[in-house]
Amino acid sequence: MITTEVQYMFGNKFQLTLNNITTGRSFSTTQNAKAQRQSAEWVMEAPWSGGVLPLTNFGTIHFTGSQATINGITGAINNAA
């Protein structure tokens, strides 16, 4: 199982953290991006490098416990406000 978090760090910086609960390994990167920070979306897509790269069929992807906090209001993935 993998958990992820994206956190706004001030000054147009965002930190992405990926945690592999199964192996105990994690990865984190901080990137600069100008964003309005007014919405959130969950996307699962194939990687791209001059074209869509092939993927192994891992089966169904389940997003569970997904939520976003924007301006102090937290909502679940199925709560479009």
Secondary structure, DSSP 8 states (H G I E B T S, - for coil): -EEEEEEE-STTEEEEEEEETTTTEEEEEEEE-----S---------BSSSB------------S-EEEETTEEEETT---
